[in-house]
Amino acid sequence: MSYFPNIKDIRAAAKTISAVAAVTPLMESIRCSKQFNATILLKREDLQRVRSYKIRGAYNKISSLSAEERSKGVVCASAGNHAQGVAFACNHLGIKGTIYMPTVTPKQKIEQTEMFGGDWVTLVSEGDTFDDSYKAALKTCQEQGKVFVHPFDDPKIIEGQATVGLEIIEQSTSPIDYIFVAIGGGGLAAGLCGVFRALSPHTKIIGIEPEGAPSMKISIANGKNTELKKIDKFVDGAAVQRVGDLTFDICKDHLDAVITVPEGKVCQTILDLYNRDAIVVEPAGALTIAALDQYAQKLQNKNVVCIVSGSNNDITRTAEIKERALLYGNLKHYFIVRFPQRPGALKEFVAEILGPTDDITHFEYSKKSSKENAPAVVGIELKSPDDLKPLINRMKENNFFGDYLNDKPDLFQYLV
């Protein structure tokens, strides 16, 4: 291994960032502790000034630049949180920055980046993924001789993120058995490896990735850093096609496990945190808590830390989050329903086919007089997953059933 973060450098980073990064709370989640019969502590990086831990690495890196490097300005690529950290650092230190962001970045993150950067930063929308923005940012650096501030694959970034781990150890009153950390590019996970392998080697470090973007998990399984051809970009703060080379080398040797969580489960966790705990998190911020049930048996009577990595969530995504949560919970189902073209067919469907607690939430219908039966795309929300089979049986018995769309992803995306 060519690089591994050491405690001396991490402590130096903690001193460097102390002027701008908050020491975030380490708080017990009473609900999760009861659920898993363990002590579940949440490291609330969502409460940082830029609402994520990314300010730590960005400020540590930019602060380390020479006067000549600062005069040329810096460039970064980010899906949102790293961008805000870089923007804040540029504004605070008086350094010009150009920030490339994917076109799909939530509006809220774009506006926050503009606010933190002020007149010191210029935002450029580029590509559909972080990797598209990354390539464009590197090209700018090569052409203009500017410093690239990598979101994760840089020693100074890793050491800055590692300060999260230092704080956790200082704040915890008991030895930590497990720590759950979200993985995008791997900077935070790699930094935690440096801290915990030195100061708390018995602690098991569990990396969490979204099921639709398991770049670290697949890379470790392949024994080499592997770029994924296609990813689900929903968990935008943790959806990268290729993790860092430095972070991969560290994580493959020092993480105890890397597991994935379905995006729908992440969505349900976001809703639970909001409704039950009054905590607002972005999808990547919910990853660690969403993964707890996969370790339920192992966590009993243990001290567990989940890093809540960020809270930059756009309220316009709420409908999609609820939809994904319902689909994951088998409570939302889409059908092609074939309605007989006669008066009263819809009334019959509502009165006799739907169960007493079933609710139509989506309906698209086009009447075609030349057809005996006209298809409609119907979305139905159930109170219980057990209500699905009886519903399908009633639809088939009364000749309303056309097709079930949930298990046909290509057709589902086209029609719904």
ABEGO torsion letter per residue (X at the ends): XABBBBAAAAAAAAAAAAAABBBBBBBBBAAAAAAAGBBBBBBBAAABAAGBAAAAAAAAAAAABBAAAAAAEBBBBBAGAAAAAAAAAAAAAGBBBBBBBBAABBAAAAAAAAAAAEAABBBBBBEABAAAAAAAAAAAAAAAGBBBBBAABBAAAAAAAAAAAAAAAAABABBBABBBBBBBAGAAAAAAAAAAAAABAABBBBBBBBAABBAAAAAAAAGBBBBBABBBAABAAABBABBBAAAAAAAAAABABBBBBBAAAAAAAAAAAAAAAGBBBBAAAAAAAAAAAAAAAAABGBBBBBBBABABBBAAAAAAAAAAAAAAAGABBBBBBBBBBBBGAAAAAAAAABBAABBBABBBBBBBAABABBBBBBBBBBABAAAAAAAAAAAAAAGABABBAAABAAAAAAAX
